Amino acid sequence: MKFSPTRCFLVLLLLIGFSFSAKAQNVVATNAWTAAFAEAAGAKNVTVLAPFKMQHPTEYELRPGDISRVMKADLIIYAGYETMLDRMRKGLHVDENKMLQIDTRYDLSTLRKSIVKIAEKLGTTEQAEANLKQIETVINQAKATLKQDGMLEEPVLVHFFQRPLAKELGLKIAGVFGPATPEARQIADMAKTHAVLIIDNAHNPVGKPLQEVLPDARMVSLLNFPGTHGTQTLMDVIRYNVEQLTQVSSDLKK
């Protein structure tokens, strides 16, 4: 067989990729949400920095005990909105090559993009695809239920951070509020929508003033970060959220 520099180079790349995939199992995630994406991608025993039940995990500051975990990590999964990133980069000078940024939203396109991005680093694409299939099934089943109940024709108001899931489910979004508390003019405008449902965000709920001007509307608070209501994984959160919505849909149908 003739020596081929190109072939040798390709083999070397494959070996490097395999080596990284084999060893990059010491995965650190900045919070419960990025950890849930990592686990959906096939990562095992993910170290989570911000506590699961923290009300505002994006504001978590690194503690002394976190430093060794960060420095020993093979891969650090982050979203970009975390306060701790400044210290990681400027204080600890963490190698950018082991930091992987993902988007954290619950629309299927983002879920697939972020989960596959992690899985390609870990060499776990087969597990990631299996998990994605389950997630897609749950979301599509919820969409079918909402459609059957006629919920997709009803106007709803949705918190900015819950808009991706609401849009993915096909809900008729009549207005978006948050993350700041709605101002008087916005409240007045949204009162005219005659929305039957207000979808708030459990991590920074600001929808109560809207319920005061739409007293007949139902209100639900959906999750982004796992950690409450028995949730730990992406699937847990998605199931919890769609159950809240399909329950309202069923009640309104009666």
N, C-alpha and C positions, 0 to 999 in steps of 0.2 A: 504494500500500500504506500503510495506516495505521500510525502509530508505535505500537509496543507496548513499554512499559517491561519487561514480563515477558520478551518475546522477546529484547530486547537484553541483558537480564541473563543469560539462558541462553546466548546466543552468547558473551558475555564469559567465562562460566565455562568453556565449551568451549575458548576460545582460551587461557585461563590454563592449563588442563589440558594442552593440546597443547604450549604453550610449555615447561612443566615436563618433559613426557615427552621433548620433542626435545632439551632440554639436559641432562637428568639422567642423563647417561651416565658421568659421573665418579663411579663407585661405589666406595666403600671398605667392606670387610668386616672385622670384628674378627678373624676366624680362618678356617681352611680350611672349616669346616662352614657358617658363615654365607655364605662366598663361594660354596660349592657350591650353596646355595639360590638365591643371586643369579643365578648362571650358568644354573641350571635355569629361572629365570624369564625369561631372555633377555638378561641384562646381559652386556656385552662388556668385556674387559680390566679385570676387577675387581682393585683393589688390595687385597692381603691384609696385615693388620698382623702378626698372630702367625705365625711361621714354620710351614710345613706339617709339618715333622717334629718339632716341639716336643712333648715327652711330655705336658705339661699346659698346653695353649694358653689355657685359661681364666685362668691366672695371669700371662699376659704383661703386662708394664708398657710403656707407651709410651716410645720412645726419641726422642732429638732429631730424627732424620730422619723420624719419623712425624708430627711436629706439622704440618708444611706439608701433608702428604697429607690429614690430617684436616680442616684448615681450608679447603682448596681443594675438598673433596668436595661434590658436589651431593646425594649420598645416602649415609648411613652405615647399614649393616645390622648389627644386633647382636641378641643373644639375651637379655641381662639378667644372665648369670652371670659376665661378664668383669670382672676386676680393673681394667682400664683405664678403665672407665666413670666412675669417681669423678673421675679426673683430667680426662677429657673435659669433664665438667659443671662441676666446681668450679675446676679449674685453667685450662682453655682456654675455658670458657663457650661450648661448641659450641651452636649454634642447635638447639633441640629440633625445629624444623620440618623439619630435614633428617636427623633420626635416625628410623630405622624398626625397631621391635622385632618379632622373629618368634619362633615356637616352633621348636625344632630336635629333631624326633623322626622315626622312620621308620615310623609308622603312616600309612596312606593319607590319613586325614582331616587330620592335621597337615601332611603334605606338601602337599596341595592348598591348604589354608588359607594357609600361609606363602608358597608359590610364587606363588599368585595375588595375594596382598597386595603382593608386590614388583612383579610384572608390571603391576599397575594403576598403580603409581607411574611405571613406566618406559614404559608404553604398548606392552608386549610380550606381551599376553595370548595372542595366536595362537601364538607360539613356546612360551610356557609350557604351553599346553594340549597341544601336540604332545609336549613332554618328559614331561608328566604321563602321557600315554597310554602312552609307552614304559615308564615306571616301574611303572605299574599292571600292564602285561603281564608284566613280569619277576616281580613279587611274586605275581601270580595263578598263573603257571606254576609257581613254586616251591611254592606252597600245594598245587597239584594233584599235584605229584611227592611231596611229603611225605604226602599223603593216600593216594596209590596204594601207597606203601611201608608204610603202617600206622603211620607215625611220629606221627600226630596222636592216637593212642590211648595213647602211651607217656608216662609221667611225666618231666618235665624240671625242672631247677632253673635259674633265670635271674637274672643280675645285674640290679639295679634299672634301670640305664641301658640295658639291652637288652630290657627287658620290652615296650616298645611294638611292636617288630618281631616278637618271639615271639608276642605276642597277635594281631597282624595276620595272622600265618601260621597261626593256629589251633592252635598247640602247647598241649599239656596242661600248664599250669604248676602244679607241685606245691609250689613254694616260691620265694620271692624273697629274694636276699641282696644285701649291699652297700648303699651304696658303702663302708661301713666293713667291716673284716675280721669275718667271722662269729664270734660268741662261742660258748662251749662249749655252752650250752643250745640255741642255734640249730643248731649243727652236729649235736647229738644228735637234734633233732627232724627235721632234713632227712635224716639217715641212715635214718630209718624210711620215707621216701617210696619207696625202691627206684628212684630216678630212673636212667634209662639215659643221660641226657645232662646235662652241666653247661655252661651258656652263660655264659662270663665276659666281662668288658669289657676290651678290649686296653689301654685308656688308664689304668685303675687296677684291675688284676687282683687279686682277693682270694678266688678260688674254690678255691685249692689245698687248704686244710684239708678241704673237702667231698669232694675226690677221695680223700683219705686214708681216709675212712670209707665211701666208695662206690667201691672199687677197680675194679669192673667197669664203671663209668660212663665214657662218653667225655666228653672236655672240648674245647670250642672257645672261642677268644677272638675275639669279633666287634668290628668297628670302629664308631665314630660319626664321628670326625673323619677326613676324607681325609688322605692324606699318606704312608701306608705301604702295602706290598704293591702298589705301582703304582697306587694310587688317587688321583684328583684331583677327581672329580665325584661327585654323589649317586648316579648310576647305577653308577659304579665301585664304590662302597662297598656298595650294595645287592647288586650281582652277587657281589662277594666274599663277603659275609655269607651269602647264600642258597646259594652253592656250598659253603661249609663245612658248612652244615646238611644239604643234600641228599646230600653225600658220606657223612656219618655215617648218614643215613637208608638210603642204598644199602648201606653196609657191614653195618648191623644186620639188613637184610633177608636177607642171604646165609645 
